[in-house]
Amino acid sequence: AITTVESFESLNEPFDLGVFDGHALDRLWRQLHLRKETTLPLFLPILLVTPRQDISMITRQLWRVIDEIIFTPIEKPELIARIEVLLRARRLSLELAGKSIQLQQEVADHQEAEQALRESEERFRVVLKNAPIVVAHIDPDLRYTWIHNAGELFSTPDIIGRRDNELVADDSM
């Protein structure tokens, strides 16, 4: 978006690249610095276009506001290329901010799921503690990977990693 800065309030309008001459930057550097600070962590590029002899105008820490300086006169292709680089950096900054928000949501969802899992596991432990039943998990090879309340015949370490046919004596032999 291209906006002509007519007043300090104009700096509050949305823009993706600020292009200023030395005099405008000298007048508006405090407001620009504040605008850049309030948009962080987004990159808001500011371009200074000035004749080389006016570079002495860069005072009062204007370097904190300026991202690129172009000295006039400048060839049109170079101007376009430098503006495109600044706009690409701005777009990447916006994309990164969007990905950051998405990642923050995913982390929050993951934390919520972890909390729900902890609560579910705690309810499961309470139920198992008070239930006179045997509960086990068996892997695809039919080996016990976990058992609760194994009973009087077997201890848990004797069962883990074994199959039923390895635990029960075969009377047919």
N, C-alpha and C positions, 0 to 999 in steps of 0.2 A: 504494500500500500504506500502510495506517495502522498505525503501531507506537507503542506507549506506551513512552517512555524510562524504564525502571526503574533502569538503571545505565549506566555508561560503555560497557560492552560492547554495549548495545542500539544504540548509534550505528553499530556495524559492520554491522547488519542493513540490507538494501537498502531504500531509500525514495526517493520522487520529490519529496516536499515535506516539509520539517520545519516544524512549527508549535510555537512555544514561548512560554511566558509569560516575564516578566522575570526571575523567580527561577530558572527552569530554564536560561534563556540565560546568566544570570550564573554559574551553577555549571558549565555545559558549554561555554562559549565556546571554550576552548582545543581541546577535542576536536572541536567543530564546525568550527573553523578548519582543523584538520588534515584532517578528513574532506573539506571543500570543496577543499583544496589537492590531496589525493590523487585526487580525481575530475576534476580539470582535464584536458582542456579542456571537459568536460561541465559544464553549468550545473546546480547542485544548489540549488534555492531554499530559503531559510530565511525564515520569516515570524514576526515578533514581534507578539504580541497583548498589549497592556498598557494600563492606564489612563494618561491623559495625565500625571497627577501623578508616575507612576513612570518617566517618560522620563529623569530624571536618573540612573537606574540604568545607562544605556548609557555605560559607561566601558571602559577597557582595550581600546580599538580594536574594540569589538563591532560597529562599523559595517562592519568587514571580513567579518563573518559574516552580517549581516542584509541581505536583499534587499528586504524590504517590512516596513513597520510599520503595524499597525492599532491605532488607539486605541479602547478600549472606553468606553462602549457603542457597538455598531455594528449597523446594520440587517442582517438576514439576506441580502437581495439584494446588498448591497454586499460583504459577506463572500464570498459565493459567486462574484461576478464577479471579485474580486481573486484568489481562489484559482484560478479557471479561467485567468486570465491567467498566473499563475506556472506552472501545470501545462502550459499550451500552450507556454510558453518552454522548459520541461523537455523536452517531446516534440520540439520543433524541434531542440533541442540534441542529443538522441539520434539523430534522423534525420540531422542534419549529421555526427555522428560516424560513423554507418554509411556515409554517402556518402563521407566522407573515407577510410575503410578501403577501400571499393570503388575509389576513385580511386587510392589508393596501389598496389593490386593491379594495376590497369590500367597504371599507370606502370611497375611492375616487369615486367609482361608485355611492354610496348612496348620497354623497355630490353633484355630478353632477345631479342626478335625482331630488334632492331637489331644486337645482337652476333652473332646467327646469320647475319644478312645480311652483315655485314662479313666474317665468316669464309668464307662462301660466295663472296663477291666475290673475296676473296684467293685461294681455291682456283681460281676461274675464271681469274684473271690468271695464275697459275702455269701452268695448262694451256695457255692461249693463248700464253704466252711460248715454250713449248717445242713447240708443235704447228705444223706447216707447212700450215696451212689458212686459208682466208678465212672470217671470221665477220662477219655484218652484221645490222643491225636495219633493217627497212623499215616506214614508217608506213602507215596505211590507203590513202594516195594513191600507194603504191609508191615513195616517195622514201626514199633512204638517210638514216638519222638517226645511224648509228654504224657504223663498219667497222674491222675489225682485219686487218692483213696484206693491204693493198689490192693488193699486187703491184707489178710493175715498170712497168706501163702507166699507172697512175693514182696520184696522190697523194691522201691522205685529204681535204684541203680541196676538191679537184676533184670528189669524189664526193658529199659531204654535201649534201643538199637536192635531189639530182637523181635521175631515173629511169634505168633501164637504156637505154631508147630514146634518152635524151639523151646517153648516154655512148658508145654504139656508132654508128659511122658507117654510114649507110644506102647501100649500094652499088647499090641499084636505081635511083637517080636519074640 
